[in-house]
C-alpha cells in the first residue's frame, strides 16, 4: 500500500514546526535557567512539579526523568493542590510550575498559596508577561510562535518546548552531580536497561551446569557430558586450567571426518585457544564477544581457573538480546 503524500507532508511539517520552535527557544536560555538549576541542586528537599491540562502530563514526565537521574521529584496537580494536595510541598522544596499562558484560573489561585511558604518558584511558561511569570523567582521562557496544530489550538509545539526544558534541567543536574552509569543502575534495577548496567557473567554462570572433561576423556563420554549439561559445549581442563573446548560443532565435524570414533579422546577433537571471559565482566561484554566471533557460548574464568559457561540463551532470557 502506497502512503498518501499529504500524510507524509503533514508529518514533515509537524517535525519542522516543532524543530524550528526549539531552535528559537535556545537564545531565550539565560541566567535565570542557571540560577534555577543551582537552586534545585542546592536544595535538600524534593522538586515539586505542578501544572494543569497538557502541562500536567508534561510535568509527570519531567518528574519521572528527574527521579530516574538522581533528582528526587514529585508531581502535584494544580487543580488538586487547592483541595488538600498543598501538603505535598515541604519547606524548602523548589516548585516548578508549568503553564503555557501563565494566566489560567487554577494557576492564579495556586500561586499566592505557593508564595506563602519558603519555596523557590521556578516557572516554565510561554508568556513571560503573565501573572505566573510575575510571581516567579525564575522564569524559563518556552515561547512558541505557533502550535503544529493547523488551527493553532491543540498544545503540540508548546508542550514539546516544555518537555525539552524539563529534560535540559534534569540533564544539567545529572552532570553537576556526576551521576554515572553505576548510579543509573541503582535507579533502574529492572528490565533490560538496568541489567545492562549491573548484570555480570557470574550472575549467569551460577545458574548453569559446569560441563568439563579431561584431554584423555573418551569421545563417548564427552558427548554424554555435553548432552547432559545442555550448554552445547564442554571445557577441556587440566587441573581446572582450560586447555580447549569441545562444542556441538566439533562433534559434527568429527563425525564427518571419522568412521571409527571409539579410540578418539577430547584432545583429538577439541578446539584450542577457546574464547574466555572473566566471571566479573559485565554480561553485555559477553554478548559483544559472542556477536563479534559468531559463537553462542563463552568459557567463564576466575583467576585463570574455569568456573563455567555463559550461553547466548542466558543473555536472551535476561532480555539483553
MOMOVEN-V325721 format. One record per pair of residues at least 12 apart in sequence whose C-alpha atoms are under 10 Angstrom apart, sorted by the first residue. I is the first residue (numbers start at 0). GAP is how many residues later the second one is. Records with the same first field share a line. If there is no record, write none. Layout:
# MOMOVEN-V325721
I=GAP, GAP
This chain:
# MOMOVEN-V325721
9=138, 140
10=137
12=135
13=133, 134, 135, 136, 142, 143
14=133, 142
15=132
16=127, 128, 129, 130, 131, 132, 139, 140
17=126, 128, 129, 130, 138, 139, 140, 141, 142, 143
18=138, 141, 142
19=124, 125, 137
20=121, 122, 123, 124, 125, 126, 127, 136, 137, 139, 140
21=120, 121, 122, 135, 136, 138, 139, 140, 142, 143
23=118, 119, 120, 121
24=101, 115, 116, 117, 118, 119, 136, 140
25=115, 116, 139
26=114
27=112, 113, 114, 115
28=110, 111, 112, 113, 136
29=109, 110, 111
30=107, 108, 109
31=90, 105, 106, 107, 108, 109
32=89, 105, 106, 107, 108, 132, 135, 136
33=104, 106, 135, 138
34=87, 102, 103
35=58, 60, 84, 85, 86, 87, 101, 102, 103, 104, 133
36=85, 101, 131, 132, 133, 134, 135, 136, 139
37=131, 134, 135, 138
38=54, 55, 81, 82, 83, 99
39=31, 32, 52, 53, 54, 55, 56, 80, 82, 129, 130, 133
40=30, 53, 131, 132, 133, 135, 136
41=52
42=49, 50, 51, 77
43=28, 48, 49, 50
44=26, 27, 28, 44, 45, 46, 47, 48, 49
45=21, 25, 26, 27, 28, 42, 43, 44, 45, 46, 47, 48, 49
46=16, 19, 20, 24, 25, 26, 27, 28, 42, 43, 45, 46, 47, 48, 49, 72, 73
47=15, 24, 25, 26, 27, 28, 29, 40, 41, 42, 45, 46, 47, 48, 49, 71, 73
48=12, 13, 14, 24, 25, 26, 27, 28, 29, 40, 45, 46, 47, 48, 49, 73, 74
49=13, 24, 25, 26, 27, 28, 29, 30, 31, 45, 46, 47, 48, 49, 57, 60, 73
50=24, 25, 26, 27, 28, 30, 45, 46, 47, 48, 49, 55, 56, 73
51=24, 25, 26, 27, 28, 45, 46, 47, 48, 52, 54, 55
52=24, 25, 26, 46, 102
53=44, 45, 46, 100, 101, 102, 104, 105
54=22, 23, 42, 43, 44, 45, 69, 70, 100, 103, 104, 107, 108
55=19, 20, 21, 22, 23, 41, 42, 43, 103
56=18, 20, 102, 106
57=40, 101, 102, 103, 104, 105, 106, 108
58=15, 16, 17, 18, 37, 38, 39, 40, 100, 103, 104, 107
59=13, 14, 15, 16, 17
60=14, 102, 105, 106
61=12, 13, 100, 101, 102, 103, 104, 105, 106, 107, 108
62=12, 103, 104, 107
64=101, 102, 104, 105, 106
65=100, 101, 103, 104, 105, 107, 108
66=103, 120
67=102, 106, 115, 116, 117, 118, 119, 120
68=101, 102, 104, 105, 106, 108, 110, 111, 112, 114, 115, 116, 117, 118, 119
69=100, 101, 103, 104, 107, 108, 109, 110, 113, 114, 116, 117
70=99, 100, 102, 103, 106, 108
72=20, 21, 22
73=14, 15, 21
74=13, 20, 21
75=12, 13, 19, 20, 21
76=20
77=19, 20, 28, 29, 31, 32, 33
78=26, 27, 28, 30, 31
79=26, 30
80=25, 28, 29, 32, 33
81=24, 27, 28, 31
85=24, 27, 28
88=25, 28, 30
89=27, 28, 29
90=26, 27, 28, 29
91=25, 26, 27, 28
92=24, 25, 26, 27, 28
93=24, 25, 26, 27, 28
94=19, 24, 25, 26, 27, 28, 41
95=23, 24, 25, 26, 27, 28, 40, 42, 43, 70
96=13, 14, 17, 24, 25, 26, 27, 28, 35, 36, 39, 42
97=24, 25, 26, 27, 28, 34, 42, 44, 61, 64, 65, 68
98=24, 25, 26, 27, 28, 31, 33, 34, 43, 59, 60, 63
99=23, 24, 25, 26, 27, 28, 30, 41, 42, 43, 44, 55, 58, 59, 61, 62
100=23, 24, 25, 26, 27, 28, 29, 30, 31, 32, 42
101=21, 22, 23, 24, 25, 26, 27, 28, 29, 30, 31, 32
102=22, 24, 26, 27, 28, 29, 30
103=26, 27, 28
106=24, 25
107=23, 24, 27
109=22
110=20, 21, 24, 25
111=20, 23
113=21
114=20, 21, 22
118=18
119=16, 17, 18
120=12, 14, 15, 16, 17, 18
121=13, 14, 15, 16, 17, 18
122=12, 13, 14, 15, 16, 17, 18, 19
123=12, 14, 15, 16, 17, 18, 19, 37, 38, 39, 41, 42
124=14, 15, 16, 17, 18, 19, 33, 36, 37
125=13, 14, 15, 16, 17, 18, 19, 32, 33, 35, 36
126=12, 13, 14, 15, 16, 17
127=12, 13, 14, 15
139=22, 25, 26
140=20, 21, 24
141=15, 16, 17, 18, 19, 20, 21, 22, 23
142=14, 15, 18, 19
143=13, 14, 15, 16, 17
144=12, 13
145=12
146=12, 13
180=13, 15, 16, 17
181=12, 15, 16
182=14
183=13, 14
184=12, 13, 14
185=12
190=127, 128, 129
191=126, 127, 128, 129
192=126, 127
194=87, 88, 89, 123, 124, 125
195=86, 87, 88, 89, 122, 123, 124
196=85, 86, 87
197=83, 84, 85, 86
198=81, 82, 83, 84, 85, 116, 119, 121
199=78, 79, 80, 81, 82, 83, 84, 85, 86
200=76, 77, 78, 79, 80, 81, 82, 83, 84, 85, 86, 97, 99, 100, 107, 108, 109, 110, 113, 114
201=76, 77, 78, 79, 80, 81, 98, 99, 100, 105, 106, 107, 108
202=76, 77, 79, 80, 107, 111
203=75, 79, 104, 105, 106, 107, 110, 111, 114
204=74, 94, 95, 102, 103, 104, 105, 106, 109
205=73, 101, 102, 103, 104
206=101, 102, 103, 107
207=21, 22, 23, 100, 101, 102, 103, 106
208=19, 20, 21, 22, 98, 99, 100, 101
209=15, 16, 19, 20, 21, 23, 24, 25, 89, 90, 96, 97, 98, 99, 100
210=13, 14, 15, 16, 17, 18, 19, 20, 21, 22, 23, 24, 25, 96, 97, 98
211=13, 14, 17, 21, 22, 23, 24, 25, 26, 28, 30, 33, 34, 94, 95, 96, 97
212=12, 13, 21, 22, 23, 24, 25, 27, 31, 32, 33, 52, 53, 54
213=20, 21, 22, 23, 24, 25, 26, 28, 29, 30, 51, 52, 53
214=20, 21, 22, 23, 28, 29, 30, 50, 51, 52, 53, 54, 55
215=20, 48, 49, 50, 51, 52
216=19, 47, 48, 49, 50, 51
217=43, 44, 45, 46, 47, 48, 49, 50
218=27, 32, 35, 42, 43, 44, 45, 46, 47, 48, 49, 50
219=41, 42, 43, 44, 45, 46
220=44, 45
221=12, 13, 14, 24, 25, 29, 43, 44
222=23, 24, 25, 28, 43
225=20, 21, 22, 25
226=21
229=81
230=16, 17, 65, 66, 78, 79, 80, 81, 82
231=14, 15, 16, 17, 64, 65, 77, 79
232=12, 13, 14, 15, 16, 17, 18, 63, 64, 65, 66, 76, 78
233=12, 13, 14, 32, 36, 65, 74, 75
234=12, 31, 35, 36, 39, 63, 64, 65, 71, 72, 73, 74
235=30, 31, 34, 35, 36, 38, 70
236=68, 69
237=67, 68
238=66, 67
239=61, 64, 65, 66, 67
240=60, 62, 63, 64, 65, 66
241=30, 31, 32, 34, 57, 58, 59, 62, 63, 64, 65
242=24, 27, 28, 29, 30, 31
243=22, 23, 25, 26, 27, 28, 29, 30, 31, 55
244=21, 22, 24, 25, 26, 27, 28, 29, 30, 53, 54
245=20, 21, 22, 23, 24, 25, 26, 28
246=22, 23, 24, 49, 50
248=22
249=19, 20, 21
250=15, 18, 19
252=16
253=14, 15, 16
273=24, 25
274=14, 15, 18, 20, 22, 23, 24, 25
275=13, 21, 22, 23, 24, 25, 28, 30, 33, 34
276=12, 21, 22, 23, 24, 25, 27, 29, 32, 33
277=20, 21, 22, 23, 24, 25, 26, 27, 28, 29
278=20, 21, 22, 23, 24, 27, 28, 29, 30, 31
279=20, 21, 22
280=19, 20
282=27, 31, 32, 35, 37
283=31, 36, 37
285=12, 13, 14, 24, 25, 26, 29
286=23, 24, 25, 27, 28, 29, 33, 34
289=21, 22
290=21
294=16, 17
295=14, 15, 16, 17
296=12, 13, 14, 15, 16, 17
297=12, 13, 14
298=12
